[in-house]
Amino acid sequence: MSRIYLSSPDITPLEEQFVVDAIRSGWVAPLGPHVDAFEREMAGRVGTQYAVALNSGTAALHLVLVSWGVGPGDYIPTSTLTFAATANAITYTGATPVFIDSDLESGNIDPALLDETITKLRSEGKSIPAIVPVDVLGKCADYEAIGAVAAKHGVKVLSDSAESLGARRGDIRAGSFGDAAILSFNGNKIMTTSGGGMVTTDDAALADHVRFLSTQAREPAIHYEHKEVGYNYRLSNLLAGLGRAQLERLDDMIAARHRHRQMYADLFAQVDGVEIFQREGDEHDNCWLTAIVVDRPVTGWATADLMKHLAADDIESRPLWKPMHLQPVFADAHHSTTGSAESLFDTGLSLPSGSALTEDDVARVTTAIELFLGDRQ
Ligand SMILES: *Cc1c(COP(=O)(O)O)cnc(C)c1O
């Protein structure tokens, strides 16, 4: 019996065909026709004019902030309920992350708290050039409210859409919100290039500068000439080929994740004290991961109990992100918290959600959960 993961890569003969094509074409380098085509196709998909393919989502966050001149002395508000990459990229620039708590329903950044925090930090004379809201687990943050806060304070918005490709909020597609957005194609994301990421934006100068920085900031000269510190962050043509195949299949992969969410909703429908996280309005989400939120006084069991039960069957499950303000590495960072993210960390559990789950996998997960619930009635 093989292990069932939260979100494994979903690879078919189409991906193989694209990668073999890349190898046979001779373009085995961090440039080539698949990179250019992948950028065009992804820009079309999210609805931006430009896209720059990089070797990770973290690199994408880093280079946008570098391009904007973010550095030591700057304070960058972001979600506390996120993967560490968001906070790490801010820290690479020398700026200080400021962790803002979640709205309890969506888990996404609380716009009123964001507004208050910027006002307070500005009154203390702090420099806040940009904010980095995150679309957690595939649900878009409250773009309208965040946009209004950003406009009020005159800050740039870098939207971390690493988890939300394919989702939208109203007319705004994930990857097109703000002055720039980033995507991730890590192995566990909604689609993958094994590792990779992208900057998406309507700002031509930003796209050019990010591309320039990502290839060691080489000036146009016959010899190697450098006026800026560069990075080696470009995506390989082989991996861009993989990405193009995945993008063709993205809608099918999202549909599979929606089916898994419905399966969990049916499974827990009669269980008092268990809610499907982010269920409200989720027809526009990509349902990257489905999580449950458990009210222990009502259920009589905690997420840790279910996690242990599933682990015994070699089924992976995991608590929601441990908030960044609780991470030892960021213990000294500024934060504005209400307890929502911490509560979601205590009560939330992500369940296997990947589009590559087979019918047998789904049956195994269902049976394991039914047995767990049956024992506790
Ligand atoms: C995965 C992820 C990233 C980083 O992407 P990589 O491609 O793994 O570097 C950034 N932010 C969030 C919210 C993520 O989930």
The ligand as an ORCA input file, in Angstrom:
! r2SCAN-3c Opt
* xyz 0 1
  C       4.594     27.555     -2.258
  C       4.481     28.948     -1.787
  C       5.463     29.918     -2.069
  C       6.808     29.590     -2.639
  O       6.850     28.988     -3.815
  P       8.113     28.070     -4.226
  O       7.863     27.885     -5.674
  O       8.006     26.810     -3.434
  O       9.341     28.845     -3.938
  C       5.235     31.226     -1.699
  N       4.112     31.581     -1.052
  C       3.161     30.688     -0.732
  C       1.947     31.164     -0.042
  C       3.321     29.339     -1.074
  O       2.379     28.440     -0.726
*
